[in-house]
Amino acid sequence: MGFFQKMIAADVMVILDTVDFRKNYYHNRNKYLSKSGNDEWFTVPVEKVKKSLSMTKCAWGDGRMKTKLMKQLKQNLGFTDCYVYDSDMLVDVNMRSIRWCMDRLSIDKELVMASHLGVSGSKTELLVDIVKQIGGKTYLSGPSGPDYLNMELFRSEGIQVDVFKPNVDNYYSTLYNILENDVCSV
């Protein structure tokens, strides 16, 4: 839910699809509370090749993995909007999921893919380049940003850094919170 709270606070939400896919991270999985009361993960299987998010392929195999995932989501969350997972590219699955949640949370925000901006660099340099490319004056950092960002680089480019601290009741997926907790706003 913090992702969508940050989205609401931002003027423009840039999706960092040019960064490397991270195994065992939220790029392809999310947590929910199962019907039996256990914390569980739902995972989109991906190829084991190290690539950027925009180039990471889903590993649906012969379709059994997708069928298994959809069964898990239906049994535990009542989720039946299978079109979200109708792609072989992880970025498409993620964007459909984000848009599905945005629709249910009544969020109307501009989304920009970093891969469409022609930006370069890594870490802070990449973020500064993105803010400049979209004509921004402020970067909205997550709570731990000041611990690893080069704040001087932002300052030298005239970019203010604001730290966003989400207010979340739980760290389960937004899908879970929408379907199980009847969350209609963030």
N, C-alpha and C positions, 0 to 999 in steps of 0.2 A: 504494500500500500504506500510505502514511502516513496517509491519510484513515481507513482501517480500524484502524490502530494507535491513532490518536487516539480513535476510537469506543470501543475497548476500554478506554482509560484514563478515559473520561468515565462519569459515572453515567447521564446522559441525553444523547442526541445530538439537537440541534435542527438541522433542515434549514432553511437560510435561503432559502426559496422566495419571499420577498417582495422580495429585492434585485433590482436590474436585471440582466437578461441581459447578459453580456459577450461580445462578438464575439472570436473567436480565443482563447478561454479554455477551461477544462475543462468548462464547462456543457454543451457539445454535442459535444465531441470528446475523443479520447484517443490516446496514442501506443502503438505496439507495434513489435516487431522482426519484419519480414516474413520469409517463407520464404527470400527471396533475401538476407537479412542487412542490409536497409536499415531505418532508422527511418522509419516511416510513420504516418499519422494515419487513424483511422476517425472519420467525422463524421456526426452526425445533422443533415440540412439543416433550417434553421429560416426562418420568415418574417423579412423584413428590417425589421419594425416594432420599435421600442424599447419593450420591456415588461418587467415583472417575470418572474422565472423561472416563477412559477405561471401566468402568462398567455401564455407563449411557445408558439406552435404550431409543430409540425413541418411541413416543406414537402416532403411525400412526392410531391406532384404526382399523376400518374396511377399511381403505385406503382413506377415504374422506379427511383427513387432508393432506395427501401427494398430492392428486389430487388438493386440494385448493392451496397448496404451489406452485405446478408446474404451475398452471394456473396464479397465481400472477407473477411468474418469467417470464413466456412466454409473458404475456400481457405488463409488464413493462420493461423488459430487452431483450426480444426475446430469452431467454435461454431455450433450449430444450434438453440439455444433461441430461436426467432423471436418467441415471445410477448412477450419483453422489449420489442420494438419495435412491438408492436401497439397504438399509441395515436397520436392526433394532437396530444397535448400533451407537450411536452418534460419537464415535471415527472413525468409518469407513466412515461415511458421511463427517466428517471434513477432514480426510486424502484424500479422493477422491477429495474433493473440493480444498484442498491445491495442490494436484498433477495436477489437471485440470488447476489451475492458473499458476503453475510452468511451465507447458507445453506451455501455451500461452505466457508467459513472457520469454521463452527460458532460464529458470533457471535450471541448472544441479548441484544440491547440495545434499550431503549426508544427509538423514534424519534418525534420530535415535529416537526410542521410549524409554522414560525413563523407562517404564515398562519392557523393555528387558535388562536393565542394572543391575538389582539387587541392586539398590541403596536404601538408607534409609535416614531418617531424615526429618526435615521440615524446611521451610524457607531457610536461608542461608546455614545451614548444608546440606540440600538436594542439593543445587546448587554446593557447594564445592565438595560433593561426586560425582556428575555427571561429573564435570570437571576432577577430578582425574580418574574416571573410564574410560573416553575416552582418557586419556593421554594428556589432554589439559594443557596449561600454562596460558591462559587468558580466563576470563569470559566476554562476551559482554552483558552489562547491558542495560536496557531501560533507558530513561532520568530520571526517578524518582527513580531508583535503589539506588543511594547513600543516599536517604532519609530514606530508611527502611532496607537496607542490613547491615549486620555486616561486615564492611570492614576489621576489624582487623582479623576476622576469615579467610578471603581470604588471607590476607598478611601472617598470621602464617603458611599457607599451601603453600606459595610460588606462589600463583595465582594472577596474575595482573587482575585488573578490568578496562575495557575500557567502557566508556559510549557512547552508540549509540543514536544519535539524528536524527530521521527520517525527511525527507524533503517531505512533502505531500501537494498536492494542495487542497485536501478535505478529509474528513473522511468517505466517502462512501466506501462500500465494494469493494474489488478488483474485484469481479465479475462485479459490476456496471462499474468500471473504464475501464475494458477490453472491455466490450460489448458496453457501451455508449460513452466512450471517446476515443475509439480505442487505448488504451494504449498497447504497445507491449514490453515495457521495463520499468524498474524502476530505 
